[in-house]
């Protein structure tokens, strides 16, 4: 009988006492040109990083959202620069959207990367276990 209690205790410890915390990985799907939405995303990202310093975050830009990461148009350029340099947030711009909106790489803020296809990037991040967040107005 004593052995049953020992085995049961070990199973409980293995299940509840040694569990690893769930990683906070999220990918944001951004298509809006609304600067209030851009500011909201930055606020969310800052809040997540403050609460979960080991979080891995990526914002994927396509559609009309490119202005958020363009040198001459961004209203959150300083925030993007700071976050990109912290290596806690990846800013990924769709090359297909860049072609459609006639934006070239040197017009993007420093620290912003490009990806061939935003939808593939979103699907890939989800396959890696990232939570998906659709940003809307």
Secondary structure, DSSP 8 states (H G I E B T S, - for coil): -HHHHHHHHHHHIIIIIS------EEEEEE----HHHHHHHHHHHHHHHHH-TT-EEEEEE-TTGGGGGBTTT-SSHHHHHHHHHTTSEEEEEEHHHHHHTT--GGGB-TTEEEES-HHHHHHHHHHTT-EEEE---
